[in-house]
Amino acid sequence: MTLHPSVADALEAAGSADPGEFEIEEFLDGPIIHVDGVMEGGALVAVQASRYIGTCLGYAQGQPFGSVQIETDSRVIEWTHHCLRAIGINNGPFHLEGIEATDGLVFLEVGARFGGADVVDTFALATGVHLPSAQIRLLVEGRTGIQEARIPDRDALYGWFVFPGHHIGSQYCIVKGGDRFREDPLVRRWVQRATDEPVKPTVTYADSDVPLAGVVGPAPAPELETLLTSMFASITVEPLW
């Protein structure tokens, strides 16, 4: 991979090579959102948007990661519909990611699946829809088998967080600085490995395989974001020996 200031510069660097043999991607700065839900017959039957705190790349490099739900307005719904129709996802769950660029939402990636980490749990808390169950019911019973999704109040949103352990060079670790956050009234679930419980040495978002993970809420998105940002700045994960 090489970096160039413009498409023209990238093509010039390719020289006489066939441009069709290359993939050119534009870097766009901005927060990343993920939109999760269920499609049936090309229609959204459940949808909820969230904004990442941190990034997947940062997590792979050893930084904590999470997301908080945000208001799913008509702009997000229209963009989600457009992306899913373009890629051909008309039935079943989806996990769509986009960049909040200065001139609007920009497609990043999408999967015909439900999201990882604690996306399923926070989605169910906010909307009442359990995505894996909805996927099965859609296959067996059709739309009538899916519980009608509720629209969460903007003051009753949820988020999740996860601290990696794959980068510390040990399967046993100690979590420092978390005690004051564990008792915070906005922390709904706190899953922390004891010092004698191993963590996986590979990248994973599963609560049972990382040093620390959990769910926060219900609260307005700014409060959840402030809490996660403070946690990420204060809590550290270190090898036990």
C-alpha positions in Angstrom: 0.0 0.0 0.0 1.2 3.5 -0.8 -0.1 6.9 0.1 -0.6 9.8 -2.4 -2.0 13.3 -2.0 -4.5 12.9 -4.8 -6.0 10.5 -7.3 -3.9 12.0 -10.1 -0.7 11.5 -8.1 -1.7 7.9 -7.5 -2.3 7.2 -11.2 0.9 8.9 -12.1 2.8 6.7 -9.6 1.2 3.6 -11.3 3.0 4.6 -14.5 2.1 2.4 -17.5 0.4 -0.3 -15.3 -3.3 -1.0 -15.9 -5.3 1.2 -13.4 -7.8 -1.6 -13.2 -5.3 -3.6 -11.3 -5.3 -1.1 -8.4 -7.8 0.0 -5.8 -7.8 3.6 -4.8 -9.3 4.6 -1.5 -9.8 8.2 -0.2 -9.0 9.0 3.4 -11.8 10.9 5.1 -11.5 12.3 8.6 -14.5 12.1 10.9 -16.2 10.1 13.6 -17.3 6.6 12.6 -20.9 5.4 13.2 -22.4 1.9 13.0 -26.0 1.3 12.1 -27.5 -2.0 13.1 -30.9 -3.6 12.5 -33.0 -6.0 10.5 -34.3 -5.8 6.9 -37.3 -7.6 5.5 -38.4 -7.4 1.9 -36.2 -4.3 1.4 -37.8 -2.5 4.4 -36.2 -1.6 7.7 -38.1 -3.3 10.5 -35.6 -2.4 13.2 -32.8 0.1 13.2 -30.5 1.9 15.7 -27.4 4.0 15.1 -24.4 4.3 17.4 -21.1 6.3 17.3 -17.8 4.6 18.0 -15.5 5.9 20.8 -12.1 4.9 19.5 -11.6 2.8 16.4 -11.2 -0.9 15.4 -7.7 -0.1 14.3 -6.8 1.5 17.6 -8.2 -1.6 19.4 -6.1 -3.9 17.3 -3.1 -1.7 18.4 -4.0 -2.1 22.1 -6.4 0.8 22.8 -9.8 0.5 24.5 -12.9 0.7 22.3 -16.6 1.2 22.5 -19.7 2.9 21.2 -22.7 4.8 22.3 -26.1 4.9 20.7 -27.2 8.1 19.1 -30.6 9.4 17.8 -31.4 7.6 14.6 -32.8 10.5 12.5 -34.3 10.5 9.0 -30.9 11.4 7.5 -29.3 8.2 8.9 -32.3 6.0 8.0 -32.3 7.3 4.4 -28.6 6.8 4.0 -28.9 3.3 5.5 -31.6 2.3 3.1 -29.5 3.6 0.2 -26.4 1.6 1.2 -28.3 -1.6 1.9 -30.2 -1.4 -1.4 -27.0 -0.8 -3.3 -25.3 -3.8 -1.8 -28.3 -6.1 -2.1 -29.1 -6.7 1.6 -32.8 -7.0 1.6 -33.5 -9.5 4.3 -32.0 -10.3 7.6 -29.7 -8.5 10.1 -27.0 -6.0 9.0 -24.1 -4.1 10.5 -23.3 -1.0 8.5 -20.4 1.5 9.2 -19.9 5.0 7.9 -17.8 8.1 8.4 -19.4 11.3 9.5 -17.5 13.5 7.0 -18.0 17.3 6.7 -20.3 16.9 3.7 -22.4 14.0 5.1 -22.2 10.3 5.8 -19.8 8.2 3.7 -20.0 4.4 3.3 -17.2 2.5 5.1 -18.3 -1.2 5.2 -21.3 -3.4 5.7 -22.0 -7.0 6.7 -25.1 -9.1 6.5 -24.8 -10.0 10.1 -25.4 -8.6 13.5 -22.6 -6.6 15.1 -19.9 -7.9 17.5 -18.9 -6.9 21.1 -22.1 -6.0 23.0 -24.0 -4.6 20.0 -26.7 -7.3 20.3 -27.3 -6.6 24.0 -27.4 -2.8 23.7 -29.6 -3.0 20.6 -32.1 -5.2 22.5 -32.1 -2.8 25.5 -32.9 0.2 23.3 -35.3 -1.3 20.8 -36.7 -4.5 22.4 -35.4 -6.6 19.4 -32.9 -9.4 19.9 -31.1 -9.5 16.6 -30.1 -13.2 16.5 -33.7 -14.3 17.5 -35.1 -11.9 14.9 -32.9 -13.4 12.2 -34.2 -16.9 13.0 -37.9 -15.8 13.3 -37.6 -14.0 9.9 -36.5 -17.2 8.2 -39.1 -19.3 9.9 -42.2 -17.1 10.3 -41.5 -14.0 8.2 -42.0 -10.4 9.3 -45.0 -11.3 11.5 -42.6 -13.3 13.8 -40.5 -10.2 14.6 -41.3 -8.1 17.6 -42.1 -4.5 16.7 -39.1 -2.4 17.5 -39.6 0.6 19.8 -37.9 3.9 19.2 -35.8 4.6 22.3 -36.0 8.0 24.1 -33.0 10.2 23.6 -32.4 10.1 27.3 -32.5 6.3 27.5 -29.7 5.2 25.2 -27.0 2.5 25.8 -23.3 1.9 25.0 -20.6 -0.7 25.5 -16.9 -0.8 26.1 -14.1 -3.3 25.8 -10.4 -3.3 26.9 -8.0 -5.5 24.8 -5.5 -7.9 26.3 -3.9 -9.4 23.2 -1.1 -6.8 23.1 0.3 -7.1 26.6 2.5 -10.2 26.0 0.9 -12.2 28.8 -2.3 -14.3 29.2 -2.7 -13.0 32.8 -3.2 -9.3 33.6 -4.2 -6.8 36.2 -6.8 -4.0 35.6 -5.9 -0.7 37.3 -8.0 2.4 37.8 -11.4 0.8 37.4 -12.8 0.7 40.9 -14.5 4.2 40.8 -16.1 3.4 37.5 -17.4 -0.1 38.5 -19.8 1.6 41.0 -20.9 4.4 38.6 -24.8 4.3 38.4 -24.5 4.4 34.6 -22.6 1.1 34.5 -25.1 -1.6 33.8 -22.7 -4.5 33.4 -19.0 -4.9 34.4 -17.1 -8.0 33.3 -13.6 -8.1 34.6 -11.1 -11.0 34.5 -9.5 -11.9 37.8 -5.8 -12.1 37.9 -5.9 -15.9 37.8 -8.2 -15.9 34.7 -6.4 -16.0 31.3 -7.3 -13.6 28.5 -7.0 -14.6 24.9 -3.8 -13.6 23.1 -5.6 -12.8 19.9 -7.8 -9.9 18.9 -11.3 -10.5 20.3 -14.3 -8.4 21.4 -15.9 -11.2 23.5 -16.6 -10.2 27.2 -15.3 -13.6 28.4 -11.9 -13.3 26.6 -10.7 -9.8 27.4 -9.5 -8.1 30.6 -12.5 -5.8 30.9 -15.8 -5.2 29.1 -19.3 -4.0 29.9 -22.5 -2.1 29.1 -23.5 1.4 30.1 -26.9 3.2 30.2 -29.6 4.3 30.0 -28.6 7.9 29.6 -28.3 10.6 26.9 -25.5 10.0 24.4 -23.3 12.8 25.6 -23.3 11.4 29.2 -22.4 7.9 27.9 -19.6 9.4 25.7 -18.2 11.3 28.6 -18.2 8.2 30.8 -16.4 6.1 28.2 -13.9 8.8 27.4 -13.0 9.1 31.1 -12.7 5.4 31.5 -10.4 5.0 28.5 -8.2 7.8 29.9 -8.0 6.4 33.4 -8.1 2.6 33.3 -5.0 0.6 32.3 -4.4 -3.1 31.6 -0.9 -4.5 32.5 0.7 -7.9 32.5 0.6 -9.6 35.8 4.2 -10.6 35.5 
